Amino acid sequence: MLNNVFRKCLIIVITILFVGAIYIPATYGILSKNIQSKIKKQYIYIKDLFFDLKIKLLMKLGHIPSLSMCAIKNNKVLYKGYGYSKLLIRQKTTINTVYMIASISKTVTATALMQLYEKGLFGLDDDVNDYLDFKVRNPNYPDIPITFRMLLAHQSSLSGDLPKLYLDCYFLRNKNNYPYPMIKELIVPNGSLFINSVWNNYAPGNKSDYSGINYMLLEHLIEFLSKKKFIDYCRENIFIPLKMGNTSFHLKDFKRSQLAISYIDIGPIYFPLPFTEGFYGIGGLKTSIEDFSHYVIAHMNGGVWNGIRILNESTVEMMHTPQYPNSSDGKAKFGLGWFIWGNSNHHGHAGCGYGMTSAMVINASNDCAVIFFMNNAINFSNEKEYYIYFKILELFFS
């Protein structure tokens, strides 16, 4: 008896589903445009609601106080903000909230240098010693020149493995010496900061090692070539043309209300970190998600944002192209200041520092990009946090 009832119910359910599958799409086409529009808006609302819930869940799991993001597709930009840029006063993040973006700053340094390259002030394969008043050589390979291309692609044999806080402590005491003469004292044997581990024990051009020291030297070279302070050059030739009014390397250029506080968490408790500045071209840029979208769009469009050109298309393409067959950190290849992932269609950069994490990825195959900034640091050696970071990227690209 029960089996017969179950079979009848099952037949009814299957019939309803079958008829519905035919009837609903067929009738949708004959509904008024007004009703169709309402159905579409309701669908988009539900889709966005599920997206927001997923992001908020990932933020909760990753202990992320706030996240500011944008997705770019065909020059159209969608901005979203989640959480609080200041936890104590529950200040919500906006598209104008300013975050420290850490190592993504290196792409700006590379962009500044390549503008000078386009002016014919140097060649990518020139020996940098031709432009300096001190000698740059790996003391283990003194006869091999170090070039601009090597520095940009982390192929110079300068090391990324220095004692923890080694440079930070020196910078705090001698910030007026950055980038010069700090860079000279760091990489020249007998310099006051020199230690053997500054240089790797392999020849320049032989393999890569991701190192911020390359970009400290590039900052100094930009100042030498442009005859301007690095910070002034970037403001005049990148930030002002791209209408990036909420972007600077200096804290003094912002109101404190604009700045997202960086945090570290221990269990359920968040500890605010002090606002800091320094190591400008290595990782010291501060910007908002709206401002930085202008810069990313320029790189997506062959050097142009809103009709304003900051680089030639051929230069941008070269920056987004791997420079050496072996130039890789194991997960990404190195272009000129940019990372290239997978099949070379994805390029950008990541950033992680004291209480901050950032991501910038352009998918050249479908002309879309994602940028996001967080005010807590992702620990990439932690499997759960690594998963959360890339799951957020995946959601924004979906």
N, C-alpha and C positions, 0 to 999 in steps of 0.2 A: 504493500500500500504506500509506504513512505517512498519507495523507489519510484513508483509511478508519479507521485506528486513532484518529486525532485526532477524527473525527466521533463514533465510538463513545464515546470518553472524555468528549466534550462533552455527549452525550446523558445519560450516567450522572450527571455533575455537575449538570446542569439538573434531572434527575429527583430527585436527593437534595435539592437546594435547595427544589424545589416541594413535595415530600412533607414536608420538615422544616418549611416555613413553615406547613403545615396541622396537622401532627402535634404540634409542640412547644407552640403555644398551647392546642391542644385538651387535651393531656395535662396541662398545667400545672394546669388547673382540677380534675383528679381526684387530684392528688398530695396527700399528707397536709399539713396546715397546718404541721407541723414542718419538712418538707422545703421547702415554699414560703417559710417564714420564713428558712431558711438561704440559699436562692437569692437572696431579696431583700437580705439582709444582705451577701452576696458581691457583688451588683451595686452596692450603695451604697458598699462598700469600694473597688471598682475605680473607680467614678466619682469618689470623694474622692481616690483616689491620682492620677488624671489631673489633677484640679483642683490639687492640691498641686504636682505637677510643673510645671504651667503657671505657677503663681505663682512658684515658685523660679527658673524660667527667666527670667521677666520681671524678677525682683529681680537676677539675675545680669547681665542686659543693662543694667539701669538703675543698677547699682552701689549697690544698696539694702542696707545692713547688716541691718536688721530691719524687720518690718512687723507691726503689731498691728491686727486688724480684727474687726468683728462685722457680721453680717447680721441684720436684724430683720424678722420676718414674723408678722403677727397676734399681736403681743406676745411671740412666742417668739424667743429670741436665740441665735445661734450665734457663738461666739467662736473665733478662730484666731490663732495667733502663729507667726511665721517668723523665722528668723535670730537675730542676737545684738544685744542692747541695749548690750553692752560687748564690743567685739571682742577686746581684749587678753586678757581673762580668760574669753572664750567664755561669757558670761552670756546664757542664752536669754531671749527676751522672753516675758512672761506677760500674762494679762488685767489684772494689777495693775501692770505696768510703766508708769511715768509719762513722758509725752512732752510737749514743748511743742507746742501746736497752732496757733500763729500766728493768722492772721486769723479763724479760726472763733470766736475770742474775741469778735468783734464781735457775734455773735448773742446771746451772754450779756449783753453791755452793753445791747443792744436789749431783751432780756427783762426786765432789771432796770428799765429806764426805763418799759416798758409796764406793769409792776406799779404804778408810781407814777401812771401815766396812769389806771389803773383806780380809783385812790383819789381821782381828781378834782383832782389837784394841778396839772395844766396841761392845755391843749388842744393837739392835734397841730399846729394851724395858728396857734398863738399866736406872737407875736414873742418870740424868746428874750431880747431886751433887757429884757423885763418881769421877768425872773428873775435878772438879773445886775447887778453893780455896775460893769460897764464896757460900752462900746458895741460891738456886733458888727454891722458893715456892710462890704460890699464897697466899698472906697473909689472904685471906678469907677461904682458905682450906690448912692450913699448914701441914697437915698429908698426903697429896696426892702427890706422886712423879711425876715429870715431866720428860718425856723420850725423847730420840732422835726421835722416831717415831712421838710423839706428835708435836715436833717442826717442823719436815719436813712436816707434814700434817696439820699444822695450827690448832692443836687441844690442844694446851698447856694452853689455857685460857688467854694468852697474848693478849692485845687488839690492834686492827687496827685503833681505833678511838682516835687519839691524837689531841690536838689543832693544827691548821694549822701552818706550818713552825716552830713548836716547836723544833723538832730535827735539822732541817736545820740551824737555827740560831746558835744553840749550836755547830754544827759540824764546821761551818765556823770559829768560834772562837777557837775551840779546836780539830782540825782535827787530831792532833798527838795522841789523846786519843781514836781513833777509831780503832778496835772495843772494845778494853779494855784499860782503865777502864770505858769507856763510858757505856758499857752494864751493868756493875755492878752498876754504879751510877743511871742508869735508872730504873732497875727492883727491886732493893733491898730497902725495906722500910728504910727511913732516908737517902737514897742516895741523892746527890746534884741535881739530875734530876728527882727524883721520884715524881710522882703525882698519886693519887688513880686510875685515869682512865687508867693507864698502865695495870692493871689487870681487867679482866671481873669478874662479880659476879656470876660465875658458876664454877663448878669443872673441873679441867683438865681432858681431855678425854671425857667430856660430850657432847660438841658440838664445832663447828669450828668457827674461826674468822680469816680471811685473814690478817696477820700482818707481816710487815717487821721486827719487833723486834725479831721474831723467828729466822730470818736469820742473824741478827747481833750476836745473841748468838751462832748460828752454826758456823759463821766465827771464833769466839773466840775458840770454841771447836776444829775446824780444826787446828788452830794454836797450841793449847795445845797438840793435838794428834800427829801431824806431826813434831812438833818442828821446824816449818818454818812459815814465814809470809804467810798469806793466798794468797796474790798476787803471791808470788814466787812459792808456791805449785801448783797453777793452771797453771802457765806458764810451769813449769817443767813436770807436769803430764797430762796435757790436751792440752794446746796450742802447745807446741813444738812437741809432738808425732803426733798430727793431722795436722801438717804443717799450723798452723794458725798464719802466720807471721804478719798479719795486725790486730791483736787482743791484747788488753791490757786494764787494768783498769786505766793506767796512761796516761795523755795527753802528757807528755814529750816523750813518745815512738812513737809519730806520727809527721809527717810534717803537718803544718797547711793546706797545699793544699790538704791533704787526707781527712780532716774532713768535713762532712756535717754540715752547720750552722743550728741550730734549730731556728724556727721562731714562733712568735705568730702573728695573724692577727686581725686587727680592721677594719672592712669593707674591702675595696680593698687594704689596706696598710699593708705590712708585716714588722714586727720589728724583727731584729736579736737579739738573746740572746747570752750572753757570753758563751764560752766554760767552762765547769765545770767538776769536778770529785769528787768522794766521795761515801759513802754508797756502797762500792764495791760489796759485795756479795748479797746485797739487790737489787740493780738496777744500778750499775755503770759501767757495761762492755761496751766497745767500740769495734766494729768489723765491718768487711765488709760482704757482702752477700755471696761472694765466700768462705771466711774463715768459716763462720758459717754453710754453707752447709756441710762441713766436719763433724762438730759436730753432726748435725742432722742425717746425713747418718749413723754415728756410732750408734746412738740410734735406728735407723730403722733396723740396721743389728745386733741387739743383742750385741752391744758394740764394733763393728769392723768397721773401715774405712780404705780402701786401704790396707788390711792385718794387720793393727795395732789395737790391742785390748786395750781398755781403761777400760772396765768393762766386767764382766761375763754376759752371756745371762740371767741367772736366776735373777741376780740383776737388769738388765734393765727391765725385765718383772715385777718385784716387784715395781719398781719406777713408772711404768705406770698403776698400779692397785690401785683402791680406797682402803684406809686403814681403814676407819671407816664407818659404815653404815650411820651415820649422818654427815659425813665430806663433807660439801658442802657449797658453797656461794649462793645457790639458782639456779645457772645456770650450775655450774660445780662441780664435786667431786674432792677431793684432793688425789693424790697419794703421793709419796715421792719426793716432789719438783715439781711435774707436775700436771697440770689440766687434768681431764678426762671428756669428754663431751658425752652426748647422751647415746648410747648403749655400751659405753666403747671402741668402735673402734677408736674414735678420741681422741688423747691426745697431749698435748703441753703446751703452755703458751702464755699469752699476756703481752704487756708492754705499759705503757703510763706515760709520765712525762712532764717536762717543755719543750714544743716545740718538742716532739718526740712521735711516736707511733710505735709499732712493733707487729708482729704476727708470731707464729710458730705452725703449726698444722700438725700432722701426722695422716693419715687415714690408720690404720693397716689392714683394710679389703681388700684394693686393692694396698697396698705397694706404696703409694704416699704421698708426703708432700708438703707443701707450706710455704715459709718464705717471709715476706716483712718488710721493714723498711721505715718509713716516717720521714721527718723533720718538722712536725707540729703535735700538739696534737689533737687527736680526743676526743671530749666531749661525753662520752657515755651516759650521761643523756639527750643529745639532740637527738631527734628521727631521724632527717635527717642525722646527722653525724654517729649515730649508724648504720643506714641502709647502708650508704656508706662503712663503714668499713667491714661489713659482705658481702656486694655485691662484693667488691673486692676479698675477700676470695672465694666466690662462683664462680666468673669468673675464678680464677686461678685453681680451682678444676675441672672445667667443661672440 
